[in-house]
Amino acid sequence: MPEQNPLERRTNFAEVNLGFTEELAKMEALRCIQCPKPTCVEGCPVGVKLETSLLLLQKGNFLGAAEKMKEDNLLPAICGRVCPQEEQCEIKCIVGKKNEPVAIGRLERFVADYERETVGIRLPSLKPKNRKKGGHRWKRSGWIKLCRGLIQMGHEVTVFEALHELGGVLIYGIPEFRLPKSIVKAEIDSLKELGVEFITNAVIGLTDTVDELMQNGYDAVFIAVGAGLPYS
């Protein structure tokens, strides 16, 4: 993957990896041999249909590949940058037994960036509202997938954030040169478009308790404590 020149990147905090071009992405995808039993899928924690996604990439159908990946992973732009693919899907790649494994993570990032930069983050269809209301107190990246999944099912979703800026560890814990904050904000903005309500500076337990939320019309509360504090 192309990178910033070291002489340039030492003067800024911009992303070091520049991402694949369309040509490089297609060339890398063509290294996939389309195994009858794709072991890379076994290594993926969420079971992304990687063989189908890479086949679409091989054909130059980048938007189709993004759509296929998002069937199982709603955050390819983020996961393509920060997930440990070398210990998950890529370590299972058959090509990697004799050569470098197919760069699945970089391709995942490419299709997500391609979608966002060409047509914008495409919103999923929503089921009819079912009048179920859920509150979510979060800090980690899993909240994004949870919120999108719940809103797609027809639930009303409210996110209570203890801090003043949305994004949790993705904003406060991962440096800009690894995960640009604009990527995280774009995902959060897409959730707002879907109808997710966000309330910042809301420390559950102080501003409201879980019991009070349940008494005020919420049908369920999901608590995600995240990784905000270090272990002693």
Secondary structure, DSSP 8 states (H G I E B T S, - for coil): --B--HHHHTT--S-SB----HHHHHHHHTT----SS-HHHHH-TT---HHHHHHHHHTT-HHHHHHHHTTT-S-HHHHHHHS-GGGTTGGG-GGGGTS----HHHHHHHHHHHHHHHT-------------EEEEE--STHHHHHHHHHHHTT-EEEEE-SSSSTTTHHHHTS-TTTS-HHHHHHHHHHHHHHT-EEE-S--BTTTB-HHHHHHTT-SEEEE--TT-S---
